[in-house]
């Protein structure tokens, strides 16, 4: 059987001085640091001799910009896939990263009724269904090689939870999916035989200013600032 590896990459840091939960909103691009992260991932993959035969990204600007350096490093033309897009979210456009207390406003309460779905956004089951469909297509398309699929934190993390047989309901603060990280899925034919997580741009995380909670150096930095 042919071995195929699909790397699910979270995009790099976004320029977001207002701390907005930007979700699927257009116009949010990588920061200078985010571009540095994307370039470093491309350098690491190339220098380590990875066999990247395809780059497919979410259509959102930050994902397209994150995938571009790797596509260039391997002489590829990146594609976009709507199935890799960020999860839909009621709080899109709200400056939740600037003031978490905004989430306690009464007008939002009805969106907290069913966290297992979740009631504030795209159902986890639908999110996983579209992500795994994109992975299956990439596995077939790039069989025997490696491919980079650039998406967003929640889609990548929910996919990992499902593949590992864990509940989709989770604490966002405990997601292991930092900026520009790779969750790598290795297949023997159509069978998943390996799942690993790594941070090729991990040394840049402590300089990051824009992120959502998660298990990463960037999240640790935000926690320190919050206590200052």
C-alpha positions as MATLAB code, in Angstrom:
seq = 'XXXXXXXXXXXXXXXXXXXXXXXXXXXXXXXXXXXXXXXXXXXXXXXXXXXXXXXXXXXXXXXXXXXXXXXXXXXXXXXXXXXXXXXXXXXXXXXXXXXXXXXXXXXXXXXXXXXXXXXXXXXXXXXXXXXXXXXXXXXXXXXXXXXXXXXXXXXXXXXXXXXXXXXXXXXXXXXXXXXXXXXXXXXXXXXXXXXXXXXXXXXXXXXXXXXXXXXXXXXXXXXXXXXX';
ca = [
       0.000    0.000    0.000;
       1.146    3.551   -0.740;
       2.020    5.795    2.208;
       0.413    9.248    2.073;
       0.759   12.055    4.616;
      -1.718   14.912    4.885;
      -0.483   17.832    6.986;
      -3.333   19.897    8.460;
      -1.823   23.327    9.081;
      -3.286   26.173   11.079;
      -2.623   29.562    9.493;
      -0.038   31.981   10.896;
      -0.656   35.053   13.048;
      -3.196   37.562   11.732;
      -2.989   41.356   11.907;
      -5.861   41.995   14.319;
      -5.170   44.982   16.612;
      -8.838   45.210   17.640;
      -8.922   41.660   18.995;
     -11.907   40.714   16.825;
     -13.114   37.146   16.467;
     -12.876   37.418   12.695;
     -14.160   33.965   11.769;
     -15.099   33.972    8.099;
     -14.943   37.759    7.724;
     -12.922   38.908    4.711;
     -10.025   41.335    4.903;
      -7.994   39.717    7.683;
      -4.437   39.128    6.480;
      -1.298   37.706    8.059;
       0.770   40.021   10.223;
       4.486   40.426    9.542;
       5.072   37.691   12.106;
       2.448   35.503   10.450;
       4.278   35.780    7.139;
       7.495   34.882    8.927;
       5.800   31.813   10.400;
       4.526   30.695    6.995;
       7.962   31.149    5.442;
       9.647   29.219    8.251;
       7.280   26.262    7.853;
       8.067   26.206    4.130;
      11.800   26.313    4.884;
      11.562   23.468    7.407;
       9.528   21.242    5.082;
      11.888   21.886    2.192;
      15.120   21.514    4.172;
      13.950   18.272    5.763;
      13.254   16.729    2.372;
       9.497   16.411    2.675;
       7.684   15.265   -0.448;
       5.003   17.955   -0.689;
       3.050   17.281   -3.889;
       0.097   19.576   -3.224;
      -0.971   22.644   -1.244;
      -4.681   23.249   -0.657;
      -5.975   26.101    1.511;
      -9.114   27.539    2.992;
     -10.319   30.406    0.773;
      -9.826   32.984    3.550;
      -6.934   35.383    2.997;
      -4.908   34.330    6.022;
      -4.937   30.684    4.923;
      -4.083   31.459    1.294;
      -1.159   33.620    2.447;
       0.030   30.890    4.829;
       0.124   28.236    2.130;
       1.840   30.398   -0.488;
       5.473   30.010    0.729;
       5.245   26.210    0.834;
       3.680   26.117   -2.633;
       6.506   28.314   -3.935;
       9.200   26.244   -2.204;
       7.990   23.078   -3.918;
       7.161   24.670   -7.278;
       3.408   24.166   -6.886;
       0.232   26.089   -7.619;
      -1.910   26.149   -4.482;
      -5.631   25.398   -4.695;
      -8.467   26.468   -2.411;
     -11.187   24.278   -0.924;
     -14.289   25.703    0.783;
     -14.409   22.655    3.042;
     -11.284   23.894    4.859;
     -12.890   27.215    5.853;
     -13.212   28.446    9.443;
     -16.214   27.310   11.492;
     -19.275   29.537   11.389;
     -19.747   31.392   14.682;
     -22.412   33.681   16.161;
     -19.686   35.798   17.787;
     -17.973   36.651   14.502;
     -17.079   40.351   14.495;
     -17.145   40.671   18.310;
     -13.931   41.860   19.972;
     -13.794   38.882   22.323;
      -9.998   38.804   22.479;
      -9.960   42.328   23.874;
     -12.680   41.851   26.492;
     -13.941   38.352   27.346;
     -16.703   39.810   29.505;
     -18.585   40.813   26.361;
     -19.611   37.154   26.109;
     -21.651   37.532   29.346;
     -24.101   40.020   27.844;
     -27.745   38.831   28.064;
     -28.267   38.996   24.285;
     -25.807   36.133   23.910;
     -27.247   33.823   26.538;
     -29.524   31.854   24.198;
     -26.479   30.750   22.219;
     -25.086   28.860   25.219;
     -28.008   26.421   25.568;
     -26.346   23.444   23.871;
     -22.535   23.388   24.022;
     -22.437   19.854   22.600;
     -23.770   21.015   19.224;
     -22.566   23.851   19.755;
     -25.534   26.220   19.714;
     -23.332   29.284   19.014;
     -22.031   28.077   15.671;
     -21.526   25.349   13.105;
     -22.295   21.896   14.533;
     -19.136   19.931   15.290;
     -20.449   16.955   13.328;
     -20.920   19.036   10.171;
     -17.500   20.625   10.596;
     -15.814   17.235   10.925;
     -17.754   15.835    7.968;
     -16.521   18.534    5.583;
     -12.945   18.428    6.899;
     -12.654   14.650    6.636;
     -14.119   14.792    3.128;
     -11.368   17.256    2.157;
      -8.743   14.977    3.724;
     -10.056   11.909    1.894;
      -9.968   13.724   -1.428;
      -6.421   14.959   -0.793;
      -5.325   11.459    0.252;
      -6.549   10.079   -3.068;
      -5.292   12.993   -5.155;
      -1.782   12.985   -3.676;
      -1.472    9.273   -2.978;
       2.071    8.166   -2.221;
       3.204   11.708   -1.417;
       2.573   14.469    1.121;
       0.133   17.367    0.949;
      -0.341   20.521    3.002;
      -3.929   21.525    3.802;
      -4.148   24.970    5.434;
      -7.179   25.520    7.633;
      -8.052   27.034   11.017;
      -7.741   26.026   14.660;
     -11.201   24.649   15.419;
     -11.589   22.679   12.155;
      -8.169   21.081   12.622;
      -8.664   20.342   16.315;
     -12.187   18.927   15.898;
     -10.909   16.665   13.126;
      -8.144   15.387   15.399;
     -10.598   14.749   18.249;
     -12.822   12.729   15.923;
      -9.934   10.713   14.497;
      -8.717    9.894   18.001;
     -12.206    8.846   19.104;
     -12.493   11.621   21.662;
     -15.627   13.702   22.407;
     -16.041   16.717   20.145;
     -17.189   18.828   23.096;
     -14.008   20.339   24.551;
     -12.394   23.206   26.418;
     -10.979   25.639   23.793;
      -8.148   26.519   26.188;
      -6.807   22.976   25.865;
      -6.602   22.750   22.070;
      -3.178   21.602   20.918;
      -3.177   23.558   17.675;
      -0.956   26.632   17.809;
      -0.340   29.169   15.070;
       1.353   27.639   11.986;
       1.343   24.181   13.599;
       0.982   20.912   11.690;
      -1.270   18.009   12.609;
       0.048   15.270   10.339;
      -2.042   12.280    9.271;
      -0.246    9.303    7.753;
      -2.182    6.739    5.731;
      -1.260    3.284    4.484;
      -3.625    3.100    1.547;
      -6.923    4.322    2.977;
      -6.062    3.341    6.572;
      -4.911    5.965    9.054;
      -1.759    4.571   10.674;
      -0.250    7.638   12.322;
      -1.152   11.041   13.758;
       1.438   13.519   14.995;
       1.559   17.153   16.017;
       4.501   19.519   15.571;
       5.340   23.212   15.489;
       7.904   24.059   12.764;
       7.562   27.735   13.705;
       7.302   27.126   17.439;
      10.194   29.434   18.289;
       8.170   32.383   16.941;
       5.068   31.820   19.068;
       6.069   33.960   22.029;
       6.166   37.007   19.784;
       2.545   36.460   18.710;
      -0.147   38.916   19.775;
      -3.240   37.576   17.999;
      -4.483   34.108   18.823;
      -7.331   32.220   20.439;
      -6.818   30.012   23.507;
      -4.976   26.772   23.079;
      -2.094   24.669   24.310;
       0.828   26.659   22.927;
       3.545   29.105   23.856;
       1.398   31.884   22.407;
      -1.477   31.034   24.721;
       0.927   31.005   27.674;
       2.062   34.487   26.772;
      -1.505   35.807   26.714;
      -2.117   34.237   30.092;
       0.875   36.068   31.541;
      -0.286   39.368   30.092;
      -3.774   38.884   31.464;
      -2.369   38.575   34.989;
      -0.134   41.630   34.652;
];
